[in-house]
């Protein structure tokens, strides 16, 4: 599972750079300043948590001896958080579908829980 989190983190990092460039060069002309700001927030949180996924993969493989359910779930929830949080912001900013703003906090809660589980994994180690 640790390799999967590192690979997912690298994929999400790659996509974050691609989406950031897309926003800066293509969407800048098409979106309002507010919508572009929402899109950029999605990019920033995606990159931060993609690096978090890589960190979880490294911690799971190198630091904590033995399998850690806390790190396992932290990685899963962080990946889901990226999809829900950043994904909802991308769709919201490009389509204007306001109801998606209600989904974004779910992704934020997934991020919070995943970071808490990282803390728990170290307290238990």
N, C-alpha and C positions, 0 to 999 in steps of 0.2 A: 504493500500500500504506500510505503514511503516514496518509491520511485514514481508511482502514479501522481502523487501530490506535487512532486518536483516537475514532472512533465506537464501537468495541468497548469501549474504556476507559470511555467515558461510559455505555454500556449496563451494563457490570459495576458501575460506581459507583452508578447508579440502583438496580440490583438489590441491591447491598450495603446501601443505606439501607433499602430495602423489607424485606429479610430481617432486618436489625437491629431494625426496628420490630416485625416479626412475632414475632421471638424475645422481645423485651422485653414485648410486650403480650399475645400469645396463648400462646406456648410456655412462658412463665414459670410458668403455672398447670399445665402438663401434663408438663413434663420435670423430672427431678431436677436438683439444682444442678450435678452433674458433667456431665450431658448438655447442660445449657444453656451451661456453660462451653465445651464442645467446639463447640457451634453458634456461639458468639460468636467463637471463634478462627477459624472459617471466614469469618465476616463481616469480621473485622479483616484477615485476609490477602487476602481478595477486594478490599477497598477499597485497601489498600496497592499491590497489583499492578495494579488497574484504573488507578490514578494512574500507575503505572509504564508501562502501555500508552500512556496519553496522552503521557507524556514521550517514549517511543520514537517516537511519531508526530510529535511536534514536532521532535525531534532529526533525524529522517529528512527532514523537509521544510524545516527552516530552518538547521540547523547544519552537517551533513555535506554537502559538495558531491559530487553524484553518488550513484548507487545504492550502498547498503551491504548486502551479503549478511549481514553480522553483525547489523545492526539488523533486517533482514527476519526472520531466524531468531529473534532475541531476542523480537520481537513475537509470532511464532507460538507459541514455546515458553512465553512468559508467559501467553498466552491459554489454552493447553492446561493449564498449571499451575493456573490459577484453577479450571478445570472439574474437574480431577482432585483437587487438594488440597482446595479449599473444598467442592466437590460431594461428595466422600467424607465429609467431616466433617458436612455437613448430613444426609446419609442415615444415617450412623452414629449421630448424636445423636438423630435422630427415630425410627429403627427399632430400634436396638440390635444391628444386624447387625455383630458384632465383626470379621469377616474384612475389612471395609472399612478397618479401621485399618491393614492391610497395604498398601493402595493409596495412602494419604495421603503416605507418604514419596516416592513417585514424583513426585507434584506438587511436593514440596519440591525435589527434584533438578532438575525442569524450571525452577523459579524460579531456582535457583543458576546453572544453565547460561545462562539468559536474561540475568541480570545480568552474568555473565562476558562474554557476547557484546557487551553494551553497552560494557564496558570496552575490549574488543578493537576495536570500531568506532572509538573515539576514539584508540586507540594507532595505528591504521592511517591515520587521517585526516590 
